[in-house]
Amino acid sequence: MRISKKNLDSFSKLISTIAEKADNIETLNEFLDSLSIEELERTKAYFSGTGTRTSFYQLRGILMGSFIAGMMIFLLNMFQQYFFVAVVAAIFLIACVSQLFITALTFPIMPNVGLAYARGKYDRIVGLIDVILIERYTEIRKNKY
């Protein structure tokens, strides 16, 4: 989606106004209803970004690390009598647990909660824009045929 420099200021004002009105669904609906089809399409393209609600990659690391750490605990209990296996399993277990703690302690919880809330607002905006666009395209199609 390319926006010329001439239209960039008005588009940024439009986006900020929509983001402010997103908390009240009635005012958002009235505001979106007053926009043209082109503005609705641009806004939908902007808010339909590829943002995710949760940080999947951090969660994947935590799940994989906890699974591997659980396996290492099992191997450590099963092969205690073998010194070499026990040492390797203990070192690997310590590495997995330390990586889990590093991930848990450095994970930016509050910014991600804020992003998830904003993403929910953006999804609501996109859903409402979809409904309005379907209605307008239906009207155009009826008037055309």
VENDAUR-V893882 format. One record per residue. N is the residue number from 0. RES is the residue in one small letter. SS is DSSP state (h for helix, s for strand, l for the rest). PSI is psi as a letter, one per 40 degrees, with the letter a starting at -180 (* if undefined). Layout:
<<N:RES:SS:PSI> <N:RES:SS:PSI>>
This chain:
<<0:m:l:h> <1:r:l:h> <2:i:l:h> <3:s:l:i> <4:k:h:d> <5:k:h:d> <6:n:h:e> <7:l:h:d> <8:d:h:d> <9:s:h:d> <10:f:h:d> <11:s:h:d> <12:k:h:d> <13:l:h:d> <14:i:h:d> <15:s:h:d> <16:t:h:d> <17:i:h:d> <18:a:h:d> <19:e:h:d> <20:k:h:e> <21:a:l:e> <22:d:l:d> <23:n:l:h> <24:i:h:d> <25:e:h:d> <26:t:h:d> <27:l:h:d> <28:n:h:d> <29:e:h:d> <30:f:h:d> <31:l:h:d> <32:d:h:d> <33:s:l:e> <34:l:l:i> <35:s:l:i> <36:i:h:d> <37:e:h:d> <38:e:h:d> <39:l:h:d> <40:e:h:d> <41:r:h:d> <42:t:h:d> <43:k:h:d> <44:a:h:d> <45:y:h:d> <46:f:h:e> <47:s:l:f> <48:g:l:a> <49:t:l:f> <50:g:l:i> <51:t:l:i> <52:r:l:d> <53:t:l:i> <54:s:l:g> <55:f:h:d> <56:y:h:d> <57:q:h:d> <58:l:h:d> <59:r:h:d> <60:g:h:d> <61:i:h:d> <62:l:h:d> <63:m:h:d> <64:g:h:d> <65:s:h:d> <66:f:h:d> <67:i:h:d> <68:a:h:d> <69:g:h:d> <70:m:h:d> <71:m:h:d> <72:i:h:d> <73:f:h:d> <74:l:h:d> <75:l:h:d> <76:n:h:d> <77:m:h:d> <78:f:l:f> <79:q:l:d> <80:q:l:e> <81:y:l:h> <82:f:h:d> <83:f:h:d> <84:v:h:d> <85:a:h:d> <86:v:h:d> <87:v:h:d> <88:a:h:d> <89:a:h:d> <90:i:h:d> <91:f:h:d> <92:l:h:d> <93:i:h:d> <94:a:h:d> <95:c:h:d> <96:v:h:d> <97:s:h:d> <98:q:h:d> <99:l:h:d> <100:f:h:d> <101:i:h:d> <102:t:h:d> <103:a:h:d> <104:l:h:d> <105:t:h:e> <106:f:l:h> <107:p:l:g> <108:i:h:d> <109:m:h:d> <110:p:h:d> <111:n:h:d> <112:v:h:d> <113:g:h:d> <114:l:h:d> <115:a:h:d> <116:y:h:d> <117:a:h:d> <118:r:h:d> <119:g:h:d> <120:k:h:d> <121:y:h:d> <122:d:h:d> <123:r:h:d> <124:i:h:d> <125:v:h:d> <126:g:h:d> <127:l:h:d> <128:i:h:d> <129:d:h:d> <130:v:h:d> <131:i:h:d> <132:l:h:d> <133:i:h:d> <134:e:h:d> <135:r:h:d> <136:y:h:d> <137:t:h:d> <138:e:h:d> <139:i:h:d> <140:r:h:d> <141:k:h:d> <142:n:h:d> <143:k:h:d> <144:y:l:*>>
